């Protein structure tokens, strides 16, 4: 068996792998190449509505159909999380390739999460004008100054349709006057609309300019509600994700807050633990994490931890339908376009055309995923930029794509499906052959060890000593759930090991290659004994110190303090038990899991206060899950038996992905002397 197998084994889908940034993470870079680190995520730090918003201005923004954006709170971006997702983004399919299938950000996600309308006319118009300064004064009421003579190009306040954000902010720094005319109120409204579009939806990589091109759709302001701002946002985001997935990329723009909220909603183990979640009458998804803190000083907040966390996802740790129970209670602007959420259409933003392929991620809509047809995301379309093409008539240039968008002729459909897909499902067998299975060699070691044990078992009959040893080893690390004993016999004759990945100990399910994904394991194949009790006592997950490292593997397997399943990826750091037993704001339905499976570890209650603190903290939890099944009577737990946590290091290494490679000192806590 090849100990290091990244994939794909069939190269008919991921045809651009040699140019992808993940290729540098698996193989040693060639001369002149460097291992890609954390991407610089372009965003603006200041909250737009921190000082409040005049009701007159808010009324006009509502008339423009963008009232959903008024509710989006300011949040810090997690650069490491977004980078880890970009490493799994594939421009060939416009989707993230994760261990258990493709996932992507769809029209449903942007409308539900940000409240941006997806139904309407495509956002395409003119990109050239003889005098953008006159356009600016007509719609905003201010005349940008000319570039001083002798200064360099691209230093003027207004360069083409792109205006300096700081200069524009200064013009609207003062509140709206009490006696403002309707014209002045509309100018203020257009300014705020421009800021929201440029900062939340259409962020570019410059980070310091806004495009006033969008104002052509807001004259009058109410005209804005006729356009599909959600599809334009996805088109712009897809383009930036595709560009950022290249080897040489250093930064990324687009609606990155959408990417972050999307990941938090679907992967509870990496979302912030909110100590005091927001209670709102008609909740928008983004409000569930209002006030979440992203700190680059946290020892777990590193790119490597996110890579391992995504690589070690178990099937029941993925929330395929996070909005399923909440669609009926969301504001109208979050669901108005649901009839086109599954449309297979081109997404249009002026010169940018990117395809929307919900048929590849049908589980996100509660449907059975089959093997999808190959798609053509068009390298030629990816090459189109605005440089030297400002005078093109994009309505005529993209007439075919505009017609396809208007028709919405193809809607992805499939039978309902809300369970956990079998490892031997036709789709999963196909997917493992066409995808990159592992991003780094470190994340492949666990699968390599487990699969090698399965292959050894396939060469011996039950009763042989080596067969029994392999079986005991798989039981010890809680990986026997990957397959039934009947499936072991077929491993040696298959190019891929027939295994069951990620099913919980409380509901082990066995499937043969011919069985349905809903079949239960035969009673003649006993399940692995668990170290958890039905009384709610969980095996604590500790940091692994040098003292523990001195133990042998046999001692560790016999030691009930250890969760060997979660130790598969210990290089990511400790998993905090309270972060796993809290309900995350990802809105998981209990009935989305089969009766034989326990719900994910995020279905408990939220502690009002943890250790006396009122704060939000990010804690990646790579792959460790906790279950509750009947076991022998619980033994008394002794806190003094727990290994001590290692001392925090004084600095972070430059290549760990924290703080863009900067070394930061960790401040020691101030200890107060007791009064005598």
C-alpha positions as CSV (number, residue, x, y, z in Angstrom):
1,X,0.0,0.0,0.0
2,X,1.2,3.5,-0.9
3,X,1.7,5.2,2.5
4,X,1.2,8.6,1.0
5,X,-1.7,8.8,-1.4
6,X,-3.2,12.3,-2.0
7,X,-5.3,11.6,-5.1
8,X,-7.0,11.9,-7.3
9,X,-6.6,8.4,-8.7
10,X,-8.8,9.3,-11.7
11,X,-7.9,12.7,-13.1
12,X,-11.0,13.4,-15.3
13,X,-12.5,16.0,-12.9
14,X,-9.7,17.8,-11.1
15,X,-7.8,18.6,-14.2
16,X,-6.0,21.7,-12.8
17,X,-4.4,20.0,-9.8
18,X,-0.8,20.9,-10.8
19,X,-1.7,24.6,-10.6
20,X,-3.6,24.3,-7.3
21,X,-2.1,25.6,-4.1
22,X,-2.8,22.2,-2.4
23,X,-0.2,20.6,-4.6
24,X,2.5,22.5,-2.8
25,X,1.3,21.2,0.6
26,X,1.7,17.6,-0.3
27,X,4.9,17.5,-2.4
28,X,8.1,19.3,-1.6
29,X,8.1,22.7,-3.5
30,X,10.4,23.0,-6.5
31,X,13.2,25.6,-6.6
32,X,11.7,29.0,-6.6
33,X,8.4,27.9,-5.1
34,X,7.3,28.4,-1.5
35,X,4.8,26.6,0.7
36,X,1.6,28.8,0.7
37,X,0.7,30.2,4.1
38,X,-2.2,32.2,5.4
39,X,-4.0,34.3,2.8
40,X,-4.5,38.0,3.4
41,X,-8.3,38.4,3.6
42,X,-9.4,41.8,2.5
43,X,-12.0,43.5,4.6
44,X,-12.7,46.8,6.3
45,X,-12.4,46.9,10.0
46,X,-14.9,49.6,10.9
47,X,-18.5,48.8,11.6
48,X,-20.6,50.9,9.2
49,X,-23.5,51.4,11.6
50,X,-21.8,51.6,14.9
51,X,-23.1,55.2,15.4
52,X,-26.6,54.3,14.4
53,X,-28.6,55.0,11.2
54,X,-31.1,57.8,10.6
55,X,-34.6,56.3,10.0
56,X,-35.0,58.3,6.8
57,X,-31.9,56.7,5.3
58,X,-33.0,53.2,6.5
59,X,-36.3,53.7,4.7
60,X,-34.6,54.3,1.4
61,X,-32.3,51.3,1.9
62,X,-35.3,49.1,2.5
63,X,-36.9,50.5,-0.7
64,X,-33.8,49.4,-2.5
65,X,-34.3,45.8,-1.3
66,X,-31.2,45.7,0.8
67,X,-32.7,45.9,4.3
68,X,-31.1,42.5,5.0
69,X,-27.6,44.0,4.9
70,X,-28.6,46.5,7.6
71,X,-28.8,43.6,10.0
72,X,-25.3,42.2,9.3
73,X,-23.1,42.9,12.3
74,X,-19.4,43.7,12.0
75,X,-17.2,40.7,12.6
76,X,-13.5,40.0,12.4
77,X,-12.5,37.6,9.7
78,X,-10.7,34.4,10.6
79,X,-7.9,34.4,8.0
80,X,-6.7,30.9,8.8
81,X,-10.2,29.3,8.5
82,X,-10.8,31.0,5.2
83,X,-7.4,29.8,3.9
84,X,-8.1,26.2,5.0
85,X,-11.3,26.4,3.0
86,X,-9.6,27.9,-0.1
87,X,-7.2,25.0,0.0
88,X,-10.2,22.7,-0.6
89,X,-11.9,24.9,-3.2
90,X,-11.8,23.5,-6.7
91,X,-12.3,25.8,-9.7
92,X,-13.2,22.8,-11.8
93,X,-16.4,22.2,-9.9
94,X,-17.0,25.4,-7.9
95,X,-17.2,23.5,-4.7
96,X,-15.2,22.6,-1.6
97,X,-13.9,19.0,-1.7
98,X,-14.2,17.6,1.8
99,X,-13.7,14.1,3.2
100,X,-17.4,13.1,2.8
101,X,-18.3,14.8,-0.4
102,X,-18.6,18.2,-2.2
103,X,-20.1,21.2,-0.5
104,X,-20.5,24.8,-1.7
105,X,-22.0,28.2,-1.1
106,X,-25.3,28.4,-2.9
107,X,-28.0,30.9,-3.7
108,X,-29.8,29.6,-0.6
109,X,-26.8,30.3,1.6
110,X,-26.4,33.9,0.6
111,X,-30.1,34.7,0.8
112,X,-30.6,33.0,4.2
113,X,-27.3,34.2,5.8
114,X,-27.1,37.8,4.5
115,X,-30.6,38.5,3.5
116,X,-29.5,39.5,0.0
117,X,-32.1,39.0,-2.8
118,X,-31.3,36.4,-5.4
119,X,-34.3,36.7,-7.7
120,X,-34.2,39.5,-10.2
121,X,-32.3,40.9,-13.1
122,X,-28.6,40.1,-13.5
123,X,-26.2,42.8,-12.3
124,X,-24.7,43.8,-15.6
125,X,-24.3,47.3,-17.0
126,X,-21.8,49.9,-18.3
127,X,-18.2,49.9,-17.0
128,X,-17.1,53.0,-19.0
129,X,-18.1,56.6,-18.8
130,X,-16.5,59.7,-20.2
131,X,-16.7,61.6,-16.9
132,X,-17.1,59.6,-13.7
133,X,-16.7,62.8,-11.7
134,X,-20.0,64.2,-13.0
135,X,-21.7,60.8,-12.2
136,X,-20.3,61.1,-8.7
137,X,-21.6,64.6,-8.0
138,X,-25.1,63.8,-9.5
139,X,-25.7,60.7,-7.2
140,X,-23.5,61.5,-4.2
141,X,-23.4,65.3,-4.2
142,X,-19.6,65.6,-4.0
143,X,-17.0,66.3,-6.7
144,X,-13.8,64.3,-6.3
145,X,-10.7,66.4,-6.9
146,X,-8.6,65.9,-10.0
147,X,-5.2,64.2,-9.7
148,X,-2.5,66.8,-9.1
149,X,-0.2,67.4,-12.1
150,X,3.0,65.3,-11.9
151,X,1.7,62.7,-9.5
152,X,1.7,59.0,-10.3
153,X,-1.1,57.1,-11.9
154,X,-3.7,55.4,-9.6
155,X,-3.1,58.0,-6.8
156,X,-6.1,60.2,-7.5
157,X,-9.2,60.2,-5.4
158,X,-11.2,58.9,-8.3
159,X,-9.5,56.5,-10.8
160,X,-12.1,55.5,-13.4
161,X,-15.1,54.3,-11.4
162,X,-13.0,53.5,-8.3
163,X,-13.0,56.0,-5.5
164,X,-11.0,56.1,-2.3
165,X,-13.1,54.9,0.5
166,X,-11.5,57.1,3.2
167,X,-12.1,60.3,1.1
168,X,-15.7,59.3,0.6
169,X,-16.1,58.5,4.3
170,X,-14.9,62.0,5.2
171,X,-17.6,63.6,3.0
172,X,-20.3,61.8,4.9
173,X,-18.7,61.9,8.4
174,X,-21.3,64.3,9.8
175,X,-24.8,63.0,10.6
176,X,-27.7,63.8,8.3
177,X,-28.9,67.3,9.0
178,X,-32.3,67.6,10.6
179,X,-33.5,69.9,7.8
180,X,-32.0,67.8,5.0
181,X,-33.8,67.8,1.7
182,X,-35.1,64.6,0.1
183,X,-32.3,64.8,-2.4
184,X,-29.7,65.0,0.4
185,X,-31.3,62.1,2.2
186,X,-31.1,60.0,-1.0
187,X,-27.4,60.9,-1.4
188,X,-26.7,59.7,2.1
189,X,-28.7,56.5,1.4
190,X,-26.6,55.9,-1.8
191,X,-23.4,56.4,0.2
192,X,-24.5,53.7,2.8
193,X,-25.6,51.4,0.0
194,X,-22.3,51.8,-1.7
195,X,-20.4,51.1,1.5
196,X,-22.4,47.9,2.2
197,X,-21.9,46.6,-1.3
198,X,-18.2,47.4,-1.4
199,X,-17.4,46.2,2.1
200,X,-19.7,43.1,2.6
201,X,-20.5,41.8,-0.9
202,X,-18.0,43.0,-3.5
203,X,-14.7,43.6,-1.6
204,X,-11.8,43.7,-4.0
205,X,-8.2,43.0,-3.2
206,X,-7.1,46.6,-3.0
207,X,-9.0,47.1,0.2
208,X,-9.0,50.9,-0.1
209,X,-11.4,51.8,-3.0
210,X,-15.0,51.4,-3.8
211,X,-16.6,51.1,-7.2
212,X,-19.3,53.7,-8.0
213,X,-20.4,51.5,-10.9
214,X,-23.1,50.0,-8.7
215,X,-24.8,53.4,-8.3
216,X,-26.2,53.1,-11.8
217,X,-28.7,50.7,-10.5
218,X,-30.0,53.1,-7.7
219,X,-31.2,56.0,-9.8
220,X,-33.9,56.1,-8.5
221,X,-33.0,54.2,-5.3
222,X,-36.1,51.9,-5.5
223,X,-34.8,50.5,-8.8
224,X,-32.2,48.5,-6.9
225,X,-34.8,45.9,-5.7
226,X,-35.2,44.7,-9.3
227,X,-31.7,43.1,-9.4
228,X,-30.3,39.8,-8.1
229,X,-27.5,41.1,-5.8
230,X,-27.1,37.6,-4.3
231,X,-26.2,35.9,-7.6
232,X,-23.8,38.8,-8.4
233,X,-22.2,38.4,-5.0
234,X,-21.7,34.6,-5.6
235,X,-20.2,35.2,-9.0
236,X,-17.7,37.7,-7.5
237,X,-16.9,35.3,-4.6
238,X,-16.5,32.3,-6.8
239,X,-14.0,34.2,-9.0
240,X,-12.0,35.2,-6.0
241,X,-12.0,31.7,-4.5
242,X,-10.8,30.3,-7.9
243,X,-8.0,32.9,-8.1
244,X,-7.0,32.4,-4.5
245,X,-6.7,28.6,-5.0
246,X,-3.8,29.1,-7.4
247,X,-0.2,28.5,-6.2
248,X,0.9,32.1,-6.4
249,X,-2.1,33.7,-4.6
250,X,-1.3,35.8,-1.5
251,X,-4.7,37.5,-0.9
252,X,-8.4,37.1,-1.5
253,X,-11.4,39.4,-1.7
254,X,-15.1,38.9,-2.1
255,X,-17.9,38.2,0.4
256,X,-15.5,36.5,2.9
257,X,-17.9,37.1,5.9
258,X,-20.3,34.9,4.0
259,X,-17.7,32.1,3.7
260,X,-17.0,32.3,7.4
261,X,-20.6,32.2,8.5
262,X,-21.3,29.4,6.1
263,X,-18.5,27.3,7.6
264,X,-19.7,28.1,11.2
265,X,-23.2,27.0,10.3
266,X,-22.2,23.6,8.8
267,X,-19.2,22.6,11.0
268,X,-20.1,23.0,14.7
269,X,-16.7,21.8,15.9
270,X,-15.0,24.9,14.4
271,X,-17.6,27.6,15.2
272,X,-17.2,30.0,18.1
273,X,-18.7,28.9,21.4
274,X,-21.2,31.7,22.3
275,X,-21.5,32.0,26.1
276,X,-24.7,34.1,25.8
277,X,-26.3,33.5,22.5
278,X,-28.5,36.2,21.1
279,X,-32.2,35.6,21.3
280,X,-34.1,37.3,18.5
281,X,-37.8,36.9,17.6
282,X,-37.1,36.2,13.9
283,X,-33.5,35.1,13.8
284,X,-31.2,35.8,10.9
285,X,-28.4,33.4,10.8
286,X,-25.6,36.0,11.0
287,X,-27.1,37.4,14.3
288,X,-26.4,34.1,16.0
289,X,-22.7,34.9,16.1
290,X,-23.0,38.7,16.7
291,X,-20.1,39.7,18.9
292,X,-18.0,36.5,18.2
293,X,-14.3,37.2,18.9
294,X,-11.5,36.0,16.6
295,X,-8.2,36.1,18.4
296,X,-4.9,35.2,16.7
297,X,-3.2,34.8,20.1
298,X,-5.1,31.6,20.9
299,X,-2.7,28.7,20.7
300,X,-5.2,26.6,18.7
301,X,-5.9,29.4,16.2
302,X,-3.6,28.2,13.5
303,X,-3.9,27.1,9.9
304,X,-2.6,23.6,10.7
305,X,-5.4,23.0,13.2
306,X,-8.0,23.9,10.7
307,X,-6.5,21.6,8.1
308,X,-6.6,18.7,10.5
309,X,-10.1,19.6,11.7
310,X,-11.5,19.6,8.2
311,X,-9.6,16.4,7.3
312,X,-10.9,14.5,10.3
313,X,-14.6,15.4,9.9
314,X,-16.9,12.6,10.6
315,X,-20.2,12.2,8.8
316,X,-22.3,13.2,11.8
317,X,-20.2,16.3,12.4
318,X,-21.4,17.9,9.2
319,X,-24.7,19.8,9.3
320,X,-25.9,19.5,5.7
321,X,-29.2,21.4,6.3
322,X,-28.5,24.1,9.0
323,X,-31.6,26.2,8.1
324,X,-34.1,23.3,7.9
325,X,-36.0,24.1,11.1
326,X,-35.8,27.9,10.7
327,X,-36.9,28.7,7.2
328,X,-40.4,29.4,8.4
329,X,-39.4,31.9,11.1
330,X,-36.9,33.9,9.0
331,X,-37.7,37.3,7.6
332,X,-39.3,37.4,4.2
333,X,-36.2,38.8,2.5
334,X,-34.3,35.7,3.6
335,X,-36.6,33.2,1.7
336,X,-38.1,35.3,-1.1
337,X,-36.1,33.5,-3.8
338,X,-36.3,29.9,-2.6
339,X,-37.9,28.8,-5.9
340,X,-34.6,29.3,-7.7
341,X,-32.2,28.1,-5.0
342,X,-31.5,24.9,-6.9
343,X,-31.2,26.5,-10.3
344,X,-28.3,25.4,-12.5
345,X,-27.5,28.8,-14.0
346,X,-24.7,31.2,-14.7
347,X,-24.0,33.8,-12.0
348,X,-23.4,37.2,-13.5
349,X,-21.5,40.2,-12.2
350,X,-20.7,42.7,-15.1
351,X,-17.8,40.9,-16.9
352,X,-17.6,37.9,-14.4
353,X,-19.5,34.7,-15.3
354,X,-19.3,31.8,-12.9
355,X,-21.6,28.7,-12.9
356,X,-23.9,27.7,-10.1
357,X,-24.0,23.9,-9.6
358,X,-26.3,22.8,-6.8
359,X,-26.7,19.4,-8.4
360,X,-23.3,18.5,-7.0
361,X,-24.4,19.3,-3.4
362,X,-28.0,18.0,-3.2
363,X,-27.5,16.9,0.4
364,X,-27.5,20.6,1.3
365,X,-31.1,20.6,0.2
366,X,-32.2,17.4,1.9
367,X,-31.9,15.3,-1.3
368,X,-30.1,12.1,-2.3
369,X,-26.8,12.8,-3.9
370,X,-26.0,10.8,-7.0
371,X,-22.9,10.8,-9.2
372,X,-23.1,14.2,-11.0
373,X,-22.2,14.8,-14.6
374,X,-18.9,16.5,-15.5
375,X,-19.2,20.2,-15.6
376,X,-17.3,22.8,-17.6
377,X,-16.5,25.9,-15.5
378,X,-14.6,27.3,-18.6
379,X,-11.0,28.4,-18.3
380,X,-11.7,31.0,-20.9
381,X,-14.4,32.6,-18.8
382,X,-12.0,32.6,-15.8
383,X,-9.6,34.6,-17.9
384,X,-11.9,37.5,-18.6
385,X,-10.9,40.6,-16.6
386,X,-11.8,44.3,-16.9
387,X,-8.3,45.4,-17.8
388,X,-8.5,47.0,-21.3
389,X,-12.1,46.1,-21.7
390,X,-13.9,48.9,-19.9
391,X,-15.7,50.0,-23.1
392,X,-17.2,46.6,-23.8
393,X,-21.0,46.3,-23.8
394,X,-21.3,43.4,-21.3
395,X,-25.0,43.0,-22.0
396,X,-24.3,42.1,-25.6
397,X,-21.1,40.2,-24.7
398,X,-22.9,37.9,-22.2
399,X,-26.3,37.8,-23.9
400,X,-26.3,34.0,-24.0
401,X,-25.6,33.7,-20.2
402,X,-28.1,36.4,-19.4
403,X,-30.8,34.5,-21.3
404,X,-29.9,31.3,-19.3
405,X,-30.2,33.2,-16.1
406,X,-33.6,34.6,-17.0
407,X,-35.0,31.2,-18.0
408,X,-34.0,29.2,-14.9
409,X,-34.8,26.3,-17.1
410,X,-33.0,23.6,-15.0
411,X,-33.8,23.0,-11.4
412,X,-31.8,20.2,-9.6
413,X,-34.1,17.5,-8.2
414,X,-33.6,14.2,-6.4
415,X,-35.4,12.0,-3.9
416,X,-35.4,13.1,-0.3
417,X,-32.5,12.1,1.9
418,X,-31.7,13.1,5.5
419,X,-29.4,10.4,6.8
420,X,-25.7,9.6,6.8
421,X,-24.5,8.4,3.4
422,X,-22.9,4.9,3.4
423,X,-19.2,4.6,2.8
424,X,-20.0,2.2,0.0
425,X,-22.6,4.4,-1.6
426,X,-22.1,4.7,-5.4
427,X,-21.4,8.4,-5.0
428,X,-18.8,8.0,-2.3
429,X,-17.0,5.3,-4.2
430,X,-16.9,7.6,-7.2
431,X,-16.0,10.7,-5.2
432,X,-13.0,9.1,-3.4
433,X,-11.5,8.2,-6.8
434,X,-11.8,11.7,-8.3
435,X,-10.9,13.9,-5.4
436,X,-7.8,14.9,-3.5
437,X,-8.2,12.8,-0.4
438,X,-5.7,14.6,1.7
439,X,-4.2,18.1,1.6
440,X,-1.1,17.3,3.7
441,X,0.8,14.1,4.5
442,X,0.2,14.7,8.2
443,X,-3.6,14.4,7.7
444,X,-3.2,11.2,5.8
445,X,-1.3,9.2,8.4
446,X,-4.3,8.0,10.3
447,X,-6.2,6.8,7.3
448,X,-3.0,5.1,6.1
449,X,-2.7,3.1,9.4
450,X,-6.3,2.1,9.6
451,X,-6.5,1.0,5.9
452,X,-3.4,-1.0,6.3
453,X,-4.9,-2.9,9.2
454,X,-8.0,-3.6,7.0
455,X,-5.9,-4.9,4.2
456,X,-4.0,-7.2,6.5
457,X,-7.2,-8.6,7.9
458,X,-8.4,-9.3,4.4
459,X,-5.5,-11.7,3.9
460,X,-6.4,-14.0,6.9
461,X,-9.3,-16.0,8.1
462,X,-11.0,-15.2,11.4
463,X,-9.2,-17.1,14.2
464,X,-5.7,-16.4,13.0
465,X,-3.6,-14.6,15.7
466,X,-2.7,-11.7,13.3
467,X,-6.4,-11.3,12.3
468,X,-7.4,-11.0,16.0
469,X,-4.5,-8.6,16.7
470,X,-5.7,-6.3,13.9
471,X,-9.3,-6.5,15.0
472,X,-8.3,-5.6,18.6
473,X,-6.2,-2.7,17.3
474,X,-9.2,-1.3,15.4
475,X,-11.4,-1.7,18.3
476,X,-9.0,0.0,20.6
477,X,-8.9,3.1,18.4
478,X,-12.7,3.0,17.7
479,X,-12.3,2.5,14.0
480,X,-14.0,-0.9,13.8
481,X,-17.1,1.0,12.9
482,X,-15.7,1.7,9.4
483,X,-16.8,-1.7,8.2
484,X,-18.5,-5.0,9.2
485,X,-16.7,-8.3,9.3
486,X,-18.4,-9.3,6.0
487,X,-16.9,-6.2,4.3
488,X,-13.4,-7.1,5.5
489,X,-13.4,-10.0,3.1
490,X,-13.9,-7.8,0.1
491,X,-11.1,-5.3,1.0
492,X,-8.3,-7.2,-0.7
493,X,-10.2,-7.3,-4.0
494,X,-11.1,-3.6,-4.2
495,X,-9.0,-0.7,-5.3
496,X,-10.5,1.3,-2.4
497,X,-10.9,-0.2,1.2
498,X,-14.5,-0.9,1.9
499,X,-14.9,0.9,5.2
500,X,-17.4,2.8,7.3
501,X,-16.0,6.1,8.3
502,X,-17.2,8.2,11.2
503,X,-20.2,6.3,12.6
504,X,-20.6,6.6,16.3
505,X,-20.1,3.9,18.8
506,X,-23.7,4.1,20.1
507,X,-25.1,3.0,16.8
508,X,-22.7,0.9,14.8
509,X,-24.1,0.2,11.4
510,X,-22.8,-2.5,9.0
511,X,-23.3,-2.4,5.3
512,X,-22.2,-4.8,2.7
513,X,-21.5,-3.6,-0.8
514,X,-25.1,-4.6,-1.8
515,X,-26.9,-3.3,1.2
516,X,-28.9,-0.1,1.6
517,X,-27.4,2.8,3.7
518,X,-30.2,2.4,6.2
519,X,-29.6,-1.3,7.0
520,X,-28.4,-2.1,10.6
521,X,-25.5,-4.2,11.5
522,X,-26.0,-7.9,12.0
523,X,-26.3,-9.0,15.6
524,X,-23.6,-11.6,15.1
525,X,-21.1,-8.8,14.8
526,X,-20.8,-7.3,18.2
527,X,-20.0,-3.6,18.5
528,X,-17.0,-2.1,20.2
529,X,-17.3,-1.4,23.9
530,X,-17.3,2.2,24.7
531,X,-15.6,4.1,27.5
532,X,-18.6,6.4,27.9
533,X,-21.5,5.8,30.3
534,X,-25.2,6.3,29.9
535,X,-25.1,8.6,32.9
536,X,-23.6,11.4,30.9
537,X,-19.9,10.9,32.0
538,X,-17.6,11.5,29.1
539,X,-14.0,10.6,28.6
540,X,-12.1,13.8,29.1
541,X,-9.9,14.9,26.2
542,X,-6.7,16.2,27.5
543,X,-3.6,17.8,26.2
544,X,-0.9,15.2,25.5
545,X,2.1,16.0,27.6
546,X,5.6,14.6,27.7
547,X,4.6,12.6,30.7
548,X,1.9,10.8,28.7
549,X,4.3,10.3,25.8
550,X,6.3,8.0,28.0
551,X,3.5,5.5,28.1
552,X,3.5,2.6,25.7
553,X,0.7,2.3,23.1
554,X,-0.7,-0.8,25.0
555,X,-0.9,1.2,28.3
556,X,-2.6,4.1,26.5
557,X,-5.2,1.7,25.0
558,X,-6.0,0.3,28.4
559,X,-6.0,3.7,30.1
560,X,-9.6,4.9,30.3
561,X,-8.5,8.6,30.4
562,X,-7.6,8.4,26.7
563,X,-9.8,8.9,23.7
564,X,-7.8,7.1,21.1
565,X,-10.2,8.1,18.4
566,X,-9.6,11.7,19.0
567,X,-5.8,11.2,19.3
568,X,-5.7,10.4,15.6
569,X,-4.9,14.0,14.9
570,X,-3.3,15.2,18.0
571,X,-1.0,17.6,16.2
572,X,-3.9,20.0,16.0
573,X,-3.8,20.5,19.8
574,X,-6.2,19.9,22.6
575,X,-10.0,19.5,22.2
576,X,-12.0,21.2,24.9
577,X,-14.8,19.1,26.3
578,X,-17.1,22.0,27.1
579,X,-16.8,23.3,23.6
580,X,-18.1,20.0,22.4
581,X,-21.1,19.6,24.7
582,X,-22.5,23.1,24.1
583,X,-25.1,23.8,21.5
584,X,-23.6,25.7,18.7
585,X,-25.7,28.2,16.8
586,X,-25.7,26.0,13.7
587,X,-29.3,25.0,14.1
588,X,-29.0,21.1,13.9
589,X,-32.2,19.0,13.7
590,X,-32.0,16.0,15.9
591,X,-34.1,14.0,13.4
592,X,-31.6,14.6,10.6
593,X,-29.6,11.6,12.0
594,X,-30.6,8.0,11.8
595,X,-32.2,6.4,14.9
596,X,-29.1,4.2,15.3
597,X,-26.8,7.3,15.6
598,X,-26.4,9.6,18.5
599,X,-26.9,13.3,17.7
600,X,-23.8,15.4,17.2
601,X,-21.9,16.6,20.3
602,X,-23.4,20.1,19.9
603,X,-26.9,19.4,21.0
604,X,-26.5,20.1,24.7
605,X,-27.4,23.3,26.4
606,X,-25.3,26.4,26.5
607,X,-23.7,27.2,29.8
608,X,-24.5,30.7,30.8
609,X,-21.1,31.2,32.2
610,X,-17.9,29.2,31.9
611,X,-15.3,29.5,34.6
612,X,-16.9,32.8,35.6
613,X,-16.2,34.4,32.3
614,X,-18.5,36.2,30.0
615,X,-16.7,36.0,26.7
616,X,-16.6,34.3,23.3
617,X,-13.6,32.2,22.4
618,X,-12.7,30.1,19.3
619,X,-11.6,26.6,20.0
620,X,-11.1,24.3,17.0
621,X,-12.1,20.7,17.9
622,X,-10.6,18.4,15.3
623,X,-12.6,15.3,14.9
624,X,-13.2,14.2,18.5
625,X,-16.8,13.1,19.2
626,X,-18.5,12.0,22.3
627,X,-21.3,9.4,22.5
628,X,-23.5,8.1,25.3
629,X,-24.2,4.3,25.2
630,X,-24.7,1.7,27.9
631,X,-21.5,0.5,29.5
632,X,-20.5,-1.1,32.8
633,X,-21.2,1.0,35.9
634,X,-19.2,4.2,35.9
635,X,-16.1,4.5,38.0
636,X,-15.4,7.4,40.2
637,X,-13.5,10.0,38.3
638,X,-10.5,11.6,40.0
639,X,-9.5,15.0,38.9
640,X,-6.0,14.5,40.3
641,X,-5.5,11.7,37.7
642,X,-5.8,14.0,34.8
643,X,-2.6,15.0,33.0
644,X,-1.6,18.5,33.6
645,X,-2.0,21.0,30.8
646,X,1.4,22.0,29.3
647,X,2.6,25.6,29.8
648,X,1.9,28.0,27.0
649,X,4.8,28.8,24.8
650,X,6.1,32.3,24.9
651,X,6.0,32.8,21.2
652,X,4.4,31.4,18.1
653,X,6.6,30.1,15.3
654,X,6.6,32.3,12.2
655,X,5.3,29.5,10.0
656,X,2.3,28.4,12.1
657,X,-0.2,30.6,10.4
658,X,-1.0,32.8,13.3
659,X,-1.0,36.5,12.8
660,X,0.4,36.4,9.3
661,X,3.7,34.9,10.5
662,X,4.4,37.5,13.2
663,X,5.9,36.4,16.4
664,X,3.9,37.6,19.3
665,X,4.7,37.4,23.0
666,X,2.1,35.8,25.2
667,X,1.5,38.0,28.3
668,X,1.7,36.2,31.6
669,X,-1.3,36.7,33.9
670,X,-0.8,39.3,36.7
671,X,-0.9,37.6,40.1
672,X,-2.2,39.6,43.0
673,X,-0.8,39.2,46.4
674,X,-3.2,38.2,49.2
675,X,-3.7,40.7,51.8
676,X,-2.3,39.7,55.2
